[in-house]
Amino acid sequence: MIHGYHVILPHYGFWLPNDPRGSWSEFVASWELARFGTTTRHMDQRTLAQLTEHEIALRDEMRQNLLYPPVSLSGMQALSVANGFRSQAVTSGYSIWACAILPEHTHLVIARHRYKVEQIANLLKGAATTQLLDDNLHPLAQYAQAGKRPPGMWARHQWKVYLDSDDQIENAIAYVNDNPIKEGKPPQNWSWITPYAGLEHAWTTYL
């Protein structure tokens, strides 16, 4: 039985449909990117540091051809995103066991809820966007057309891994908590995180 999720929310421009490592996309919708090749459903496990020089150069060129600059959050913007997550978690009753908001992508470990994981992710992204706008910190604010919101700062989709045991949940939490440290940043100890106390104490309303 699924008891939780490890969710990865890429920011705009982080993982492109024809990324050298593959992607979830079925086609390349942007003509600016289509000239760099078609998408592939095959995903490999390489990090950016493991790409070849040619692949890195290709990815950099693709990112330079996006409609807007790739989103890279500052510390203040990450705090705003966190406040949006906190607000939505309280409103919807989510138990969030871990969260790492990095410049180009965000990791969350979330207890299973009555909402589908895709809906949870969309509500969290929406709340974070609203908070960024309220704080005048939206990373693409300068590209907003008159009377309209700025372009989306999140990638359209998200990755999700289903967690069905204590070991899987604890490993995901440790992985997420270690992510900022691996990037040379301080640990992120958000006050609104729900401490994981084992499945016997986990959220179990799966209606």
Contacts in CASP RR format, 6 or more apart in sequence:
PFRMAT RR
TARGET T0000
AUTHOR 0000-0000-0000
METHOD contacts of the structure
MODEL  1
MIHGYHVILPHYGFWLPNDPRGSWSEFVASWELARFGTTTRHMDQRTLAQ
LTEHEIALRDEMRQNLLYPPVSLSGMQALSVANGFRSQAVTSGYSIWACA
ILPEHTHLVIARHRYKVEQIANLLKGAATTQLLDDNLHPLAQYAQAGKRP
PGMWARHQWKVYLDSDDQIENAIAYVNDNPIKEGKPPQNWSWITPYAGLE
HAWTTYL
1 164 0 8 1.000
2 112 0 8 1.000
2 162 0 8 1.000
2 163 0 8 1.000
2 164 0 8 1.000
3 111 0 8 1.000
3 112 0 8 1.000
3 163 0 8 1.000
3 164 0 8 1.000
3 165 0 8 1.000
3 169 0 8 1.000
3 199 0 8 1.000
3 202 0 8 1.000
4 109 0 8 1.000
4 110 0 8 1.000
4 111 0 8 1.000
4 112 0 8 1.000
4 162 0 8 1.000
4 163 0 8 1.000
4 164 0 8 1.000
4 169 0 8 1.000
4 202 0 8 1.000
5 108 0 8 1.000
5 109 0 8 1.000
5 110 0 8 1.000
5 112 0 8 1.000
5 117 0 8 1.000
5 120 0 8 1.000
5 160 0 8 1.000
5 161 0 8 1.000
5 162 0 8 1.000
5 163 0 8 1.000
6 107 0 8 1.000
6 108 0 8 1.000
6 109 0 8 1.000
6 160 0 8 1.000
6 161 0 8 1.000
6 163 0 8 1.000
6 172 0 8 1.000
6 175 0 8 1.000
6 176 0 8 1.000
7 107 0 8 1.000
7 108 0 8 1.000
7 109 0 8 1.000
7 110 0 8 1.000
7 117 0 8 1.000
7 120 0 8 1.000
7 121 0 8 1.000
7 158 0 8 1.000
7 159 0 8 1.000
7 160 0 8 1.000
7 161 0 8 1.000
8 105 0 8 1.000
8 106 0 8 1.000
8 107 0 8 1.000
8 108 0 8 1.000
8 158 0 8 1.000
8 159 0 8 1.000
8 160 0 8 1.000
9 105 0 8 1.000
9 106 0 8 1.000
9 107 0 8 1.000
9 108 0 8 1.000
9 121 0 8 1.000
9 124 0 8 1.000
9 125 0 8 1.000
9 154 0 8 1.000
9 155 0 8 1.000
9 158 0 8 1.000
10 104 0 8 1.000
10 105 0 8 1.000
10 154 0 8 1.000
10 155 0 8 1.000
10 158 0 8 1.000
10 159 0 8 1.000
11 70 0 8 1.000
11 71 0 8 1.000
11 72 0 8 1.000
11 73 0 8 1.000
11 103 0 8 1.000
11 104 0 8 1.000
11 105 0 8 1.000
11 106 0 8 1.000
11 139 0 8 1.000
11 153 0 8 1.000
11 154 0 8 1.000
11 155 0 8 1.000
12 66 0 8 1.000
12 68 0 8 1.000
12 70 0 8 1.000
12 71 0 8 1.000
12 140 0 8 1.000
12 151 0 8 1.000
12 152 0 8 1.000
12 153 0 8 1.000
12 154 0 8 1.000
12 155 0 8 1.000
13 63 0 8 1.000
13 66 0 8 1.000
13 70 0 8 1.000
13 71 0 8 1.000
13 104 0 8 1.000
13 155 0 8 1.000
14 70 0 8 1.000
14 71 0 8 1.000
14 104 0 8 1.000
14 105 0 8 1.000
14 155 0 8 1.000
15 21 0 8 1.000
15 23 0 8 1.000
15 105 0 8 1.000
15 155 0 8 1.000
16 23 0 8 1.000
16 33 0 8 1.000
16 59 0 8 1.000
16 62 0 8 1.000
16 63 0 8 1.000
17 23 0 8 1.000
17 25 0 8 1.000
17 27 0 8 1.000
17 28 0 8 1.000
17 29 0 8 1.000
17 30 0 8 1.000
17 33 0 8 1.000
17 39 0 8 1.000
18 25 0 8 1.000
18 28 0 8 1.000
18 33 0 8 1.000
18 36 0 8 1.000
18 37 0 8 1.000
18 38 0 8 1.000
18 39 0 8 1.000
18 40 0 8 1.000
18 62 0 8 1.000
19 59 0 8 1.000
19 62 0 8 1.000
20 51 0 8 1.000
20 55 0 8 1.000
20 58 0 8 1.000
20 59 0 8 1.000
21 43 0 8 1.000
21 44 0 8 1.000
21 46 0 8 1.000
21 51 0 8 1.000
22 39 0 8 1.000
22 40 0 8 1.000
22 41 0 8 1.000
22 42 0 8 1.000
22 43 0 8 1.000
22 44 0 8 1.000
23 39 0 8 1.000
23 40 0 8 1.000
23 41 0 8 1.000
23 43 0 8 1.000
24 41 0 8 1.000
24 43 0 8 1.000
24 157 0 8 1.000
24 159 0 8 1.000
25 39 0 8 1.000
25 157 0 8 1.000
26 39 0 8 1.000
26 41 0 8 1.000
27 38 0 8 1.000
27 39 0 8 1.000
28 34 0 8 1.000
28 37 0 8 1.000
28 38 0 8 1.000
28 39 0 8 1.000
30 66 0 8 1.000
30 67 0 8 1.000
32 65 0 8 1.000
32 66 0 8 1.000
32 67 0 8 1.000
33 62 0 8 1.000
33 65 0 8 1.000
33 66 0 8 1.000
36 58 0 8 1.000
36 61 0 8 1.000
36 62 0 8 1.000
36 65 0 8 1.000
48 56 0 8 1.000
48 59 0 8 1.000
51 59 0 8 1.000
63 70 0 8 1.000
67 151 0 8 1.000
68 140 0 8 1.000
68 143 0 8 1.000
68 151 0 8 1.000
69 140 0 8 1.000
70 104 0 8 1.000
71 104 0 8 1.000
71 139 0 8 1.000
71 140 0 8 1.000
71 153 0 8 1.000
72 103 0 8 1.000
72 104 0 8 1.000
72 139 0 8 1.000
73 81 0 8 1.000
73 101 0 8 1.000
73 102 0 8 1.000
73 103 0 8 1.000
73 104 0 8 1.000
73 139 0 8 1.000
74 103 0 8 1.000
74 137 0 8 1.000
76 135 0 8 1.000
76 137 0 8 1.000
77 132 0 8 1.000
77 137 0 8 1.000
77 139 0 8 1.000
78 101 0 8 1.000
78 102 0 8 1.000
78 103 0 8 1.000
80 128 0 8 1.000
80 131 0 8 1.000
80 132 0 8 1.000
80 135 0 8 1.000
80 137 0 8 1.000
81 101 0 8 1.000
81 106 0 8 1.000
81 128 0 8 1.000
81 131 0 8 1.000
81 132 0 8 1.000
82 99 0 8 1.000
82 101 0 8 1.000
82 188 0 8 1.000
82 190 0 8 1.000
82 192 0 8 1.000
83 131 0 8 1.000
83 135 0 8 1.000
84 124 0 8 1.000
84 127 0 8 1.000
84 128 0 8 1.000
84 130 0 8 1.000
84 131 0 8 1.000
85 96 0 8 1.000
85 99 0 8 1.000
85 108 0 8 1.000
85 124 0 8 1.000
85 127 0 8 1.000
85 128 0 8 1.000
85 192 0 8 1.000
86 190 0 8 1.000
86 192 0 8 1.000
87 127 0 8 1.000
87 131 0 8 1.000
88 94 0 8 1.000
88 123 0 8 1.000
88 124 0 8 1.000
88 126 0 8 1.000
88 127 0 8 1.000
88 128 0 8 1.000
89 95 0 8 1.000
89 96 0 8 1.000
89 124 0 8 1.000
89 192 0 8 1.000
90 192 0 8 1.000
91 127 0 8 1.000
92 113 0 8 1.000
92 115 0 8 1.000
92 120 0 8 1.000
92 123 0 8 1.000
93 113 0 8 1.000
94 110 0 8 1.000
94 111 0 8 1.000
94 113 0 8 1.000
94 120 0 8 1.000
94 124 0 8 1.000
95 110 0 8 1.000
95 111 0 8 1.000
95 113 0 8 1.000
95 194 0 8 1.000
95 202 0 8 1.000
95 203 0 8 1.000
96 108 0 8 1.000
96 109 0 8 1.000
96 110 0 8 1.000
96 111 0 8 1.000
96 192 0 8 1.000
96 193 0 8 1.000
96 194 0 8 1.000
97 109 0 8 1.000
97 110 0 8 1.000
97 111 0 8 1.000
97 169 0 8 1.000
97 173 0 8 1.000
97 193 0 8 1.000
97 194 0 8 1.000
97 195 0 8 1.000
97 196 0 8 1.000
98 107 0 8 1.000
98 108 0 8 1.000
98 109 0 8 1.000
98 172 0 8 1.000
98 173 0 8 1.000
98 176 0 8 1.000
98 177 0 8 1.000
98 193 0 8 1.000
98 196 0 8 1.000
99 106 0 8 1.000
99 107 0 8 1.000
99 108 0 8 1.000
99 109 0 8 1.000
99 176 0 8 1.000
99 188 0 8 1.000
99 190 0 8 1.000
99 193 0 8 1.000
100 106 0 8 1.000
100 107 0 8 1.000
100 176 0 8 1.000
100 177 0 8 1.000
100 179 0 8 1.000
100 180 0 8 1.000
100 188 0 8 1.000
101 188 0 8 1.000
102 179 0 8 1.000
102 180 0 8 1.000
102 183 0 8 1.000
102 185 0 8 1.000
103 183 0 8 1.000
107 175 0 8 1.000
107 176 0 8 1.000
107 179 0 8 1.000
108 124 0 8 1.000
108 176 0 8 1.000
109 163 0 8 1.000
109 169 0 8 1.000
109 172 0 8 1.000
109 173 0 8 1.000
109 176 0 8 1.000
109 196 0 8 1.000
110 117 0 8 1.000
110 120 0 8 1.000
111 194 0 8 1.000
111 202 0 8 1.000
111 203 0 8 1.000
112 202 0 8 1.000
112 203 0 8 1.000
112 204 0 8 1.000
112 206 0 8 1.000
113 120 0 8 1.000
113 203 0 8 1.000
113 205 0 8 1.000
113 206 0 8 1.000
114 205 0 8 1.000
114 206 0 8 1.000
114 207 0 8 1.000
115 123 0 8 1.000
117 160 0 8 1.000
118 158 0 8 1.000
118 160 0 8 1.000
121 158 0 8 1.000
121 160 0 8 1.000
125 154 0 8 1.000
129 138 0 8 1.000
129 149 0 8 1.000
129 152 0 8 1.000
129 153 0 8 1.000
129 154 0 8 1.000
132 138 0 8 1.000
132 139 0 8 1.000
132 153 0 8 1.000
133 141 0 8 1.000
133 149 0 8 1.000
133 150 0 8 1.000
138 144 0 8 1.000
138 150 0 8 1.000
138 153 0 8 1.000
139 153 0 8 1.000
140 150 0 8 1.000
140 151 0 8 1.000
140 152 0 8 1.000
140 153 0 8 1.000
141 150 0 8 1.000
142 150 0 8 1.000
143 150 0 8 1.000
143 151 0 8 1.000
144 150 0 8 1.000
144 151 0 8 1.000
161 172 0 8 1.000
163 169 0 8 1.000
163 172 0 8 1.000
165 199 0 8 1.000
166 198 0 8 1.000
166 199 0 8 1.000
169 196 0 8 1.000
169 198 0 8 1.000
169 199 0 8 1.000
170 196 0 8 1.000
173 196 0 8 1.000
177 187 0 8 1.000
177 188 0 8 1.000
180 186 0 8 1.000
180 187 0 8 1.000
180 188 0 8 1.000
181 187 0 8 1.000
196 202 0 8 1.000
END
